[in-house]
Amino acid sequence: MARYTNTKEISEAFIRDGWSENTSFSEVPLDEAKEKGLYFAVEAIKKGGKIFRMNISGNIFSDSGKLLMFHIPANN
């Protein structure tokens, strides 16, 4: 399984796999993962991994492209 080291690599892989040409990702930094309580992400980042957020959906992916968390917005 491929390991993506940056947002360009994971975006291009998803687009090749049939996702929209507008598919893009941003990296989740350690401080944000801690602030939002994403402890699985904190542990992965501390071990040298990268965590990516799909910009259109907010879903969180590992550096292997595995979906780790769905982003389901709540209405207040």
Biopython code that builds the backbone (N, CA, C, O; Angstrom):
import numpy as np
from Bio.PDB.StructureBuilder import StructureBuilder

atoms = [
    (1, "MET", "N", (0.851, -1.176, 0.000)),
    (1, "MET", "CA", (0.000, 0.000, 0.000)),
    (1, "MET", "C", (0.900, 1.243, 0.000)),
    (1, "MET", "O", (1.874, 1.324, 0.748)),
    (2, "ALA", "N", (0.557, 2.181, -0.834)),
    (2, "ALA", "CA", (1.358, 3.405, -0.966)),
    (2, "ALA", "C", (1.293, 4.246, 0.298)),
    (2, "ALA", "O", (0.279, 4.263, 0.996)),
    (3, "ARG", "N", (2.362, 4.928, 0.576)),
    (3, "ARG", "CA", (2.413, 5.895, 1.670)),
    (3, "ARG", "C", (2.542, 7.264, 1.027)),
    (3, "ARG", "O", (3.493, 7.526, 0.290)),
    (4, "TYR", "N", (1.594, 8.125, 1.304)),
    (4, "TYR", "CA", (1.605, 9.474, 0.737)),
    (4, "TYR", "C", (2.340, 10.395, 1.697)),
    (4, "TYR", "O", (2.079, 10.392, 2.900)),
    (5, "THR", "N", (3.251, 11.175, 1.161)),
    (5, "THR", "CA", (4.060, 12.049, 2.003)),
    (5, "THR", "C", (3.605, 13.499, 1.960)),
    (5, "THR", "O", (4.064, 14.324, 2.750)),
    (6, "ASN", "N", (2.688, 13.814, 1.023)),
    (6, "ASN", "CA", (2.197, 15.190, 0.937)),
    (6, "ASN", "C", (0.808, 15.219, 0.312)),
    (6, "ASN", "O", (0.323, 14.212, -0.203)),
    (7, "THR", "N", (0.182, 16.378, 0.366)),
    (7, "THR", "CA", (-1.200, 16.522, -0.105)),
    (7, "THR", "C", (-1.325, 16.329, -1.613)),
    (7, "THR", "O", (-2.350, 15.847, -2.094)),
    (8, "LYS", "N", (-0.302, 16.697, -2.349)),
    (8, "LYS", "CA", (-0.350, 16.525, -3.800)),
    (8, "LYS", "C", (-0.417, 15.048, -4.171)),
    (8, "LYS", "O", (-1.203, 14.653, -5.032)),
    (9, "GLU", "N", (0.411, 14.234, -3.520)),
    (9, "GLU", "CA", (0.435, 12.799, -3.820)),
    (9, "GLU", "C", (-0.910, 12.132, -3.542)),
    (9, "GLU", "O", (-1.411, 11.377, -4.376)),
    (10, "ILE", "N", (-1.494, 12.404, -2.383)),
    (10, "ILE", "CA", (-2.757, 11.739, -2.046)),
    (10, "ILE", "C", (-3.893, 12.259, -2.929)),
    (10, "ILE", "O", (-4.770, 11.489, -3.320)),
    (11, "SER", "N", (-3.886, 13.548, -3.244)),
    (11, "SER", "CA", (-4.910, 14.107, -4.135)),
    (11, "SER", "C", (-4.841, 13.459, -5.505)),
    (11, "SER", "O", (-5.867, 13.046, -6.046)),
    (12, "GLU", "N", (-3.650, 13.365, -6.074)),
    (12, "GLU", "CA", (-3.477, 12.760, -7.399)),
    (12, "GLU", "C", (-3.893, 11.294, -7.395)),
    (12, "GLU", "O", (-4.483, 10.822, -8.367)),
    (13, "ALA", "N", (-3.598, 10.570, -6.327)),
    (13, "ALA", "CA", (-3.984, 9.161, -6.239)),
    (13, "ALA", "C", (-5.501, 9.007, -6.218)),
    (13, "ALA", "O", (-6.040, 8.127, -6.891)),
    (14, "PHE", "N", (-6.184, 9.835, -5.469)),
    (14, "PHE", "CA", (-7.646, 9.758, -5.407)),
    (14, "PHE", "C", (-8.258, 10.120, -6.758)),
    (14, "PHE", "O", (-9.224, 9.491, -7.190)),
    (15, "ILE", "N", (-7.707, 11.120, -7.420)),
    (15, "ILE", "CA", (-8.217, 11.511, -8.740)),
    (15, "ILE", "C", (-8.011, 10.375, -9.743)),
    (15, "ILE", "O", (-8.904, 10.091, -10.541)),
    (16, "ARG", "N", (-6.853, 9.726, -9.714)),
    (16, "ARG", "CA", (-6.596, 8.568, -10.599)),
    (16, "ARG", "C", (-7.573, 7.428, -10.318)),
    (16, "ARG", "O", (-7.909, 6.646, -11.207)),
    (17, "ASP", "N", (-8.023, 7.350, -9.064)),
    (17, "ASP", "CA", (-8.948, 6.287, -8.664)),
    (17, "ASP", "C", (-10.398, 6.620, -9.002)),
    (17, "ASP", "O", (-11.302, 5.847, -8.684)),
    (18, "GLY", "N", (-10.625, 7.770, -9.647)),
    (18, "GLY", "CA", (-11.974, 8.096, -10.108)),
    (18, "GLY", "C", (-12.677, 9.223, -9.370)),
    (18, "GLY", "O", (-13.809, 9.571, -9.707)),
    (19, "TRP", "N", (-12.025, 9.795, -8.371)),
    (19, "TRP", "CA", (-12.627, 10.920, -7.668)),
    (19, "TRP", "C", (-12.604, 12.154, -8.567)),
    (19, "TRP", "O", (-11.886, 12.177, -9.566)),
    (20, "SER", "N", (-13.367, 13.159, -8.228)),
    (20, "SER", "CA", (-13.456, 14.404, -8.989)),
    (20, "SER", "C", (-12.095, 15.066, -9.156)),
    (20, "SER", "O", (-11.225, 14.939, -8.295)),
    (21, "GLU", "N", (-11.918, 15.766, -10.255)),
    (21, "GLU", "CA", (-10.686, 16.523, -10.503)),
    (21, "GLU", "C", (-10.468, 17.607, -9.450)),
    (21, "GLU", "O", (-9.352, 18.105, -9.297)),
    (22, "ASN", "N", (-11.520, 17.975, -8.727)),
    (22, "ASN", "CA", (-11.427, 18.997, -7.681)),
    (22, "ASN", "C", (-11.050, 18.427, -6.315)),
    (22, "ASN", "O", (-10.996, 19.166, -5.332)),
    (23, "THR", "N", (-10.792, 17.141, -6.244)),
    (23, "THR", "CA", (-10.451, 16.500, -4.975)),
    (23, "THR", "C", (-9.116, 17.033, -4.470)),
    (23, "THR", "O", (-8.118, 17.028, -5.191)),
    (24, "SER", "N", (-9.114, 17.489, -3.231)),
    (24, "SER", "CA", (-7.877, 17.989, -2.632)),
    (24, "SER", "C", (-7.863, 17.660, -1.142)),
    (24, "SER", "O", (-8.897, 17.399, -0.527)),
    (25, "PHE", "N", (-6.664, 17.684, -0.591)),
    (25, "PHE", "CA", (-6.459, 17.345, 0.810)),
    (25, "PHE", "C", (-5.615, 18.413, 1.482)),
    (25, "PHE", "O", (-4.878, 19.150, 0.827)),
    (26, "SER", "N", (-5.734, 18.483, 2.800)),
    (26, "SER", "CA", (-4.833, 19.300, 3.613)),
    (26, "SER", "C", (-4.296, 18.387, 4.721)),
    (26, "SER", "O", (-4.958, 17.439, 5.143)),
    (27, "GLU", "N", (-3.103, 18.694, 5.171)),
    (27, "GLU", "CA", (-2.502, 17.888, 6.226)),
    (27, "GLU", "C", (-3.022, 18.351, 7.580)),
    (27, "GLU", "O", (-3.156, 19.550, 7.823)),
    (28, "VAL", "N", (-3.312, 17.405, 8.453)),
    (28, "VAL", "CA", (-3.739, 17.719, 9.818)),
    (28, "VAL", "C", (-2.475, 17.798, 10.671)),
    (28, "VAL", "O", (-1.800, 16.788, 10.871)),
    (29, "PRO", "N", (-2.148, 18.993, 11.177)),
    (29, "PRO", "CA", (-0.945, 19.116, 12.010)),
    (29, "PRO", "C", (-1.181, 18.586, 13.420)),
    (29, "PRO", "O", (-2.321, 18.471, 13.869)),
    (30, "LEU", "N", (-0.102, 18.269, 14.105)),
    (30, "LEU", "CA", (-0.167, 17.702, 15.446)),
    (30, "LEU", "C", (-0.956, 18.581, 16.407)),
    (30, "LEU", "O", (-1.783, 18.073, 17.163)),
    (31, "ASP", "N", (-0.716, 19.885, 16.392)),
    (31, "ASP", "CA", (-1.416, 20.759, 17.338)),
    (31, "ASP", "C", (-2.924, 20.764, 17.104)),
    (31, "ASP", "O", (-3.692, 20.819, 18.064)),
    (32, "GLU", "N", (-3.358, 20.709, 15.858)),
    (32, "GLU", "CA", (-4.793, 20.653, 15.566)),
    (32, "GLU", "C", (-5.389, 19.326, 16.004)),
    (32, "GLU", "O", (-6.492, 19.286, 16.549)),
    (33, "ALA", "N", (-4.664, 18.242, 15.769)),
    (33, "ALA", "CA", (-5.142, 16.917, 16.187)),
    (33, "ALA", "C", (-5.337, 16.880, 17.699)),
    (33, "ALA", "O", (-6.331, 16.341, 18.186)),
    (34, "LYS", "N", (-4.387, 17.453, 18.441)),
    (34, "LYS", "CA", (-4.512, 17.508, 19.899)),
    (34, "LYS", "C", (-5.704, 18.364, 20.305)),
    (34, "LYS", "O", (-6.501, 17.965, 21.155)),
    (35, "GLU", "N", (-5.826, 19.542, 19.697)),
    (35, "GLU", "CA", (-6.898, 20.486, 20.039)),
    (35, "GLU", "C", (-8.279, 19.884, 19.808)),
    (35, "GLU", "O", (-9.199, 20.124, 20.589)),
    (36, "LYS", "N", (-8.429, 19.097, 18.731)),
    (36, "LYS", "CA", (-9.730, 18.529, 18.389)),
    (36, "LYS", "C", (-9.962, 17.149, 19.011)),
    (36, "LYS", "O", (-11.004, 16.532, 18.790)),
    (37, "GLY", "N", (-8.987, 16.672, 19.786)),
    (37, "GLY", "CA", (-9.156, 15.383, 20.451)),
    (37, "GLY", "C", (-9.059, 14.193, 19.519)),
    (37, "GLY", "O", (-9.653, 13.148, 19.786)),
    (38, "LEU", "N", (-8.322, 14.333, 18.431)),
    (38, "LEU", "CA", (-8.149, 13.245, 17.478)),
    (38, "LEU", "C", (-6.944, 12.400, 17.909)),
    (38, "LEU", "O", (-5.878, 12.445, 17.295)),
    (39, "TYR", "N", (-7.145, 11.640, 18.971)),
    (39, "TYR", "CA", (-6.029, 10.933, 19.591)),
    (39, "TYR", "C", (-5.411, 9.882, 18.683)),
    (39, "TYR", "O", (-4.210, 9.625, 18.763)),
    (40, "PHE", "N", (-6.218, 9.267, 17.816)),
    (40, "PHE", "CA", (-5.667, 8.321, 16.847)),
    (40, "PHE", "C", (-4.704, 9.042, 15.906)),
    (40, "PHE", "O", (-3.688, 8.474, 15.507)),
    (41, "ALA", "N", (-5.015, 10.281, 15.553)),
    (41, "ALA", "CA", (-4.154, 11.074, 14.677)),
    (41, "ALA", "C", (-2.890, 11.507, 15.413)),
    (41, "ALA", "O", (-1.798, 11.483, 14.847)),
    (42, "VAL", "N", (-3.041, 11.900, 16.665)),
    (42, "VAL", "CA", (-1.889, 12.302, 17.473)),
    (42, "VAL", "C", (-0.884, 11.154, 17.526)),
    (42, "VAL", "O", (0.310, 11.365, 17.313)),
    (43, "GLU", "N", (-1.359, 9.948, 17.807)),
    (43, "GLU", "CA", (-0.466, 8.791, 17.902)),
    (43, "GLU", "C", (0.205, 8.494, 16.565)),
    (43, "GLU", "O", (1.401, 8.209, 16.522)),
    (44, "ALA", "N", (-0.549, 8.559, 15.485)),
    (44, "ALA", "CA", (0.024, 8.294, 14.163)),
    (44, "ALA", "C", (1.089, 9.328, 13.802)),
    (44, "ALA", "O", (2.143, 8.973, 13.273)),
    (45, "ILE", "N", (0.824, 10.585, 14.081)),
    (45, "ILE", "CA", (1.773, 11.653, 13.768)),
    (45, "ILE", "C", (3.037, 11.500, 14.616)),
    (45, "ILE", "O", (4.149, 11.669, 14.117)),
    (46, "LYS", "N", (2.859, 11.180, 15.895)),
    (46, "LYS", "CA", (4.025, 10.989, 16.774)),
    (46, "LYS", "C", (4.908, 9.835, 16.306)),
    (46, "LYS", "O", (6.113, 9.832, 16.561)),
    (47, "LYS", "N", (4.318, 8.857, 15.624)),
    (47, "LYS", "CA", (5.073, 7.712, 15.116)),
    (47, "LYS", "C", (5.650, 7.979, 13.725)),
    (47, "LYS", "O", (6.215, 7.083, 13.098)),
    (48, "GLY", "N", (5.503, 9.219, 13.250)),
    (48, "GLY", "CA", (6.080, 9.587, 11.962)),
    (48, "GLY", "C", (5.127, 9.551, 10.786)),
    (48, "GLY", "O", (5.537, 9.796, 9.652)),
    (49, "GLY", "N", (3.865, 9.250, 11.035)),
    (49, "GLY", "CA", (2.881, 9.198, 9.962)),
    (49, "GLY", "C", (2.322, 10.569, 9.628)),
    (49, "GLY", "O", (2.574, 11.551, 10.326)),
    (50, "LYS", "N", (1.569, 10.612, 8.564)),
    (50, "LYS", "CA", (0.874, 11.839, 8.153)),
    (50, "LYS", "C", (-0.622, 11.547, 8.189)),
    (50, "LYS", "O", (-1.066, 10.430, 7.922)),
    (51, "ILE", "N", (-1.378, 12.576, 8.524)),
    (51, "ILE", "CA", (-2.835, 12.485, 8.531)),
    (51, "ILE", "C", (-3.357, 13.573, 7.605)),
    (51, "ILE", "O", (-2.923, 14.723, 7.669)),
    (52, "PHE", "N", (-4.297, 13.191, 6.742)),
    (52, "PHE", "CA", (-4.831, 14.123, 5.753)),
    (52, "PHE", "C", (-6.341, 14.277, 5.887)),
    (52, "PHE", "O", (-7.050, 13.325, 6.213)),
    (53, "ARG", "N", (-6.822, 15.497, 5.630)),
    (53, "ARG", "CA", (-8.249, 15.800, 5.618)),
    (53, "ARG", "C", (-8.662, 16.091, 4.180)),
    (53, "ARG", "O", (-8.047, 16.916, 3.504)),
    (54, "MET", "N", (-9.714, 15.402, 3.715)),
    (54, "MET", "CA", (-10.263, 15.716, 2.400)),
    (54, "MET", "C", (-11.014, 17.038, 2.533)),
    (54, "MET", "O", (-11.935, 17.163, 3.342)),
    (55, "ASN", "N", (-10.616, 18.011, 1.741)),
    (55, "ASN", "CA", (-11.144, 19.366, 1.918)),
    (55, "ASN", "C", (-12.646, 19.473, 1.688)),
    (55, "ASN", "O", (-13.318, 20.211, 2.409)),
    (56, "ILE", "N", (-13.186, 18.770, 0.721)),
    (56, "ILE", "CA", (-14.606, 18.903, 0.405)),
    (56, "ILE", "C", (-15.503, 18.263, 1.468)),
    (56, "ILE", "O", (-16.597, 18.760, 1.736)),
    (57, "SER", "N", (-15.044, 17.161, 2.076)),
    (57, "SER", "CA", (-15.903, 16.427, 3.012)),
    (57, "SER", "C", (-15.501, 16.592, 4.471)),
    (57, "SER", "O", (-16.337, 16.482, 5.368)),
    (58, "GLY", "N", (-14.220, 16.856, 4.706)),
    (58, "GLY", "CA", (-13.726, 16.901, 6.080)),
    (58, "GLY", "C", (-13.359, 15.534, 6.631)),
    (58, "GLY", "O", (-12.917, 15.430, 7.775)),
    (59, "ASN", "N", (-13.535, 14.476, 5.831)),
    (59, "ASN", "CA", (-13.161, 13.138, 6.274)),
    (59, "ASN", "C", (-11.652, 13.058, 6.479)),
    (59, "ASN", "O", (-10.889, 13.737, 5.792)),
    (60, "ILE", "N", (-11.226, 12.226, 7.427)),
    (60, "ILE", "CA", (-9.822, 12.108, 7.798)),
    (60, "ILE", "C", (-9.270, 10.781, 7.269)),
    (60, "ILE", "O", (-9.887, 9.727, 7.426)),
    (61, "PHE", "N", (-8.086, 10.858, 6.633)),
    (61, "PHE", "CA", (-7.444, 9.693, 6.028)),
    (61, "PHE", "C", (-6.023, 9.535, 6.553)),
    (61, "PHE", "O", (-5.370, 10.509, 6.930)),
    (62, "SER", "N", (-5.555, 8.280, 6.570)),
    (62, "SER", "CA", (-4.161, 7.998, 6.932)),
    (62, "SER", "C", (-3.265, 8.275, 5.736)),
    (62, "SER", "O", (-3.741, 8.589, 4.646)),
    (63, "ASP", "N", (-1.952, 8.153, 5.958)),
    (63, "ASP", "CA", (-1.014, 8.364, 4.865)),
    (63, "ASP", "C", (-0.994, 7.201, 3.875)),
    (63, "ASP", "O", (-0.266, 7.243, 2.883)),
    (64, "SER", "N", (-1.779, 6.177, 4.136)),
    (64, "SER", "CA", (-1.943, 5.088, 3.172)),
    (64, "SER", "C", (-3.259, 5.221, 2.408)),
    (64, "SER", "O", (-3.589, 4.373, 1.579)),
    (65, "GLY", "N", (-4.003, 6.280, 2.687)),
    (65, "GLY", "CA", (-5.268, 6.519, 2.000)),
    (65, "GLY", "C", (-6.460, 5.855, 2.654)),
    (65, "GLY", "O", (-7.562, 5.886, 2.106)),
    (66, "LYS", "N", (-6.260, 5.254, 3.820)),
    (66, "LYS", "CA", (-7.347, 4.583, 4.536)),
    (66, "LYS", "C", (-8.206, 5.621, 5.266)),
    (66, "LYS", "O", (-7.687, 6.515, 5.935)),
    (67, "LEU", "N", (-9.518, 5.486, 5.123)),
    (67, "LEU", "CA", (-10.450, 6.372, 5.825)),
    (67, "LEU", "C", (-10.399, 6.062, 7.315)),
    (67, "LEU", "O", (-10.631, 4.926, 7.729)),
    (68, "LEU", "N", (-10.096, 7.076, 8.118)),
    (68, "LEU", "CA", (-9.998, 6.899, 9.568)),
    (68, "LEU", "C", (-11.203, 7.457, 10.305)),
    (68, "LEU", "O", (-11.579, 6.949, 11.362)),
    (69, "MET", "N", (-11.818, 8.514, 9.745)),
    (69, "MET", "CA", (-12.936, 9.153, 10.442)),
    (69, "MET", "C", (-13.824, 9.887, 9.443)),
    (69, "MET", "O", (-13.349, 10.660, 8.611)),
    (70, "PHE", "N", (-15.126, 9.624, 9.549)),
    (70, "PHE", "CA", (-16.099, 10.388, 8.775)),
    (70, "PHE", "C", (-16.346, 11.707, 9.473)),
    (70, "PHE", "O", (-16.399, 11.766, 10.702)),
    (71, "HIS", "N", (-16.495, 12.754, 8.705)),
    (71, "HIS", "CA", (-16.883, 14.049, 9.253)),
    (71, "HIS", "C", (-18.374, 14.211, 8.999)),
    (71, "HIS", "O", (-18.801, 14.399, 7.860)),
    (72, "ILE", "N", (-19.153, 14.138, 10.054)),
    (72, "ILE", "CA", (-20.602, 14.276, 9.942)),
    (72, "ILE", "C", (-21.004, 15.510, 10.723)),
    (72, "ILE", "O", (-21.078, 15.470, 11.951)),
    (73, "PRO", "N", (-21.267, 16.616, 10.020)),
    (73, "PRO", "CA", (-21.626, 17.846, 10.724)),
    (73, "PRO", "C", (-22.947, 17.708, 11.470)),
    (73, "PRO", "O", (-23.869, 17.037, 11.005)),
    (74, "ALA", "N", (-23.024, 18.335, 12.604)),
    (74, "ALA", "CA", (-24.246, 18.327, 13.416)),
    (74, "ALA", "C", (-24.897, 19.699, 13.351)),
    (74, "ALA", "O", (-24.217, 20.724, 13.331)),
    (75, "ASN", "N", (-26.200, 19.702, 13.318)),
    (75, "ASN", "CA", (-26.928, 20.964, 13.354)),
    (75, "ASN", "C", (-27.164, 21.340, 14.801)),
    (75, "ASN", "O", (-27.597, 20.518, 15.609)),
    (76, "ASN", "N", (-26.879, 22.573, 15.115)),
    (76, "ASN", "CA", (-27.110, 23.052, 16.494)),
    (76, "ASN", "C", (-28.388, 23.825, 16.589)),
    (76, "ASN", "O", (-28.743, 24.302, 17.666)),
]
sb = StructureBuilder()
sb.init_structure("model")
sb.init_model(0)
sb.init_chain("A")
sb.init_seg("    ")
for serial, (resi, resn, name, xyz) in enumerate(atoms, 1):
    if name == "N":
        sb.init_residue(resn, " ", resi, " ")
    sb.init_atom(name, np.array(xyz, "f"), 0.0, 1.0, " ", f" {name:<3s}", serial, name[0])
structure = sb.get_structure()
